[in-house]
Amino acid sequence: MEKINIIKNQIKNFFAGDSSGHDYWHSLRVYNNAIRLAEDTECDKEIVSLAALLHDVDDAKIYHTENYENARRMMKEAGYGNDTVEMVVKIIGEISFRGEESIVPESIEGKIVQDADRLDAMGAIGIARTFAYGGYKNKELYNPEILPKTLIDSGSYLENDGSSINHFYEKLFKIKDMMNTEKAKEIAEERDLFMHKFLDEFMDEWEGI
């Protein structure tokens, strides 16, 4: 647990001042989600913890790093060996949403962390993060003249200049059906319903202008 606390302190400093929605608190929520999803599952909980905490420190949407250098450095500084480092970076490399090119992680640990991360992209917090990231990237709130992309690969997902509202159709409404674990599927149902209700209200208010 001491090493995990070192990692928590590292990412708290690393993400200080972040306004993209990929901050320390997001990483901590993903960690807490992952621990809950792992409770009744036979898995390596330390690997789950590390991958959850470090999953965004080399996020290509925010940082321009190579070979997960931030995650590797933090684990080495915390005293982790090469085997652990390699297992964690493999998971980090598998869990990201890449549109139609998204993959299912090979390990149960990866599946858990992927679910934990995706759950934080849903519901009330997911909505808040969508607009935080949209502001960070200078995206329009909504532009009805720019339609969502129905098929999107990893490159176009990262470079997408559509509105924040389009993000609901391009990612958020898809991830309910991409969950791996039964517990995550149950949570995702409720959060997906909440997002649909929000968007229905948004469109009613928009069209009433």
FIMISE-925857 format. One line per field, with one value per residue (C-alpha): x, y, z; residue number from 0. Coordinates in steps of 0.2 Angstrom, whole numbers, m for minus. Last residue first. Layout:
BEGIN
px c(X;...) .
py c(Y;...) .
pz c(Z;...) .
n c(NUM;...) .
***
This chain:
BEGIN
px c(m174;m186;m175;m161;m171;m179;m162;m154;m168;m167;m148;m150;m162;m150;m136;m146;m151;m132;m128;m141;m136;m118;m119;m126;m114;m100;m105;m106;m88;m83;m92;m93;m112;m113;m99;m108;m119;m103;m93;m98;m116;m112;m96;m107;m113;m96;m95;m84;m66;m60;m41;m41;m56;m50;m34;m42;m56;m73;m89;m105;m97;m108;m116;m110;m124;m132;m118;m116;m105;m91;m74;m60;m50;m51;m69;m73;m64;m74;m90;m87;m80;m97;m107;m96;m98;m117;m118;m104;m85;m81;m89;m77;m62;m68;m73;m56;m48;m58;m54;m36;m35;m45;m31;m32;m39;m54;m50;m56;m53;m71;m69;m52;m57;m42;m39;m26;m10;m13;m15;2;9;4;11;28;30;26;39;52;52;42;51;40;53;52;33;33;46;37;20;28;38;23;33;34;26;16;3;m16;m25;m11;m14;3;m2;m19;m19;m8;m20;m30;m15;m7;m23;m27;m9;m10;m27;m20;m36;m49;m65;m77;m69;m61;m76;m75;m56;m58;m71;m60;m45;m56;m62;m44;m38;m53;m48;m30;m36;m42;m56;m46;m44;m27;m20;m10;m10;8;7;m8;m1;15;5;m6;9;18;2;2;20;15;0) .
py c(146;131;120;121;119;103;97;99;90;75;76;75;61;51;54;48;32;29;31;18;5;8;3;m14;m17;m12;m26;m39;m35;m31;m15;m11;m10;5;13;18;32;41;39;47;51;59;67;76;87;93;99;91;95;76;74;61;52;54;44;31;27;34;28;37;54;67;80;98;110;107;116;112;118;122;115;126;110;114;120;103;94;103;100;81;80;87;75;60;66;66;49;41;45;39;22;21;22;8;m3;m2;m5;m20;m27;m24;m33;m48;m49;m48;m30;m28;m17;0;2;7;22;22;21;18;2;m7;3;6;m13;m16;m2;m11;m28;m20;m10;m25;m36;m22;m19;m6;5;21;30;15;16;35;34;20;29;45;36;27;22;40;56;70;73;78;68;55;51;47;51;45;26;29;27;14;4;5;m1;m15;m21;m21;m30;m45;m54;m66;m55;m51;m34;m30;m19;m10;m7;m2;11;18;19;27;40;43;46;58;67;69;76;71;83;95;108;101;113;99;83;78;83;73;59;58;58;44;34;36;30;14;11;12;0) .
pz c(m143;m140;m151;m139;m123;m130;m137;m120;m111;m122;m120;m101;m102;m113;m101;m86;m95;m99;m81;m76;m88;m85;m67;m72;m86;m74;m61;m75;m82;m99;m104;m122;m124;m112;m121;m137;m130;m124;m139;m156;m151;m134;m142;m154;m140;m137;m155;m169;m171;m171;m171;m158;m164;m182;m178;m168;m181;m181;m189;m186;m186;m177;m189;m190;m195;m178;m169;m151;m137;m149;m146;m139;m134;m115;m117;m125;m111;m98;m108;m109;m91;m84;m94;m88;m71;m72;m80;m91;m94;m77;m81;m96;m84;m73;m87;m95;m78;m75;m93;m91;m74;m82;m95;m114;m115;m127;m142;m148;m167;m171;m159;m151;m132;m122;m112;m122;m120;m101;m99;m108;m98;m82;m86;m92;m76;m65;m74;m73;m55;m45;m32;m32;m44;m56;m56;m59;m73;m82;m81;m88;m102;m109;m124;m131;m124;m132;m118;m118;m131;m132;m114;m106;m88;m91;m86;m71;m56;m65;m71;m54;m44;m56;m55;m36;m37;m46;m51;m45;m45;m31;m26;m43;m48;m32;m34;m52;m48;m34;m46;m59;m47;m42;m60;m62;m47;m52;m69;m86;m86;m97;m83;m76;m62;m53;m64;m60;m42;m38;m50;m39;m23;m28;m35;m18;m9;m21;m15;3;0) .
n c(208;207;206;205;204;203;202;201;200;199;198;197;196;195;194;193;192;191;190;189;188;187;186;185;184;183;182;181;180;179;178;177;176;175;174;173;172;171;170;169;168;167;166;165;164;163;162;161;160;159;158;157;156;155;154;153;152;151;150;149;148;147;146;145;144;143;142;141;140;139;138;137;136;135;134;133;132;131;130;129;128;127;126;125;124;123;122;121;120;119;118;117;116;115;114;113;112;111;110;109;108;107;106;105;104;103;102;101;100;99;98;97;96;95;94;93;92;91;90;89;88;87;86;85;84;83;82;81;80;79;78;77;76;75;74;73;72;71;70;69;68;67;66;65;64;63;62;61;60;59;58;57;56;55;54;53;52;51;50;49;48;47;46;45;44;43;42;41;40;39;38;37;36;35;34;33;32;31;30;29;28;27;26;25;24;23;22;21;20;19;18;17;16;15;14;13;12;11;10;9;8;7;6;5;4;3;2;1;0) .
***
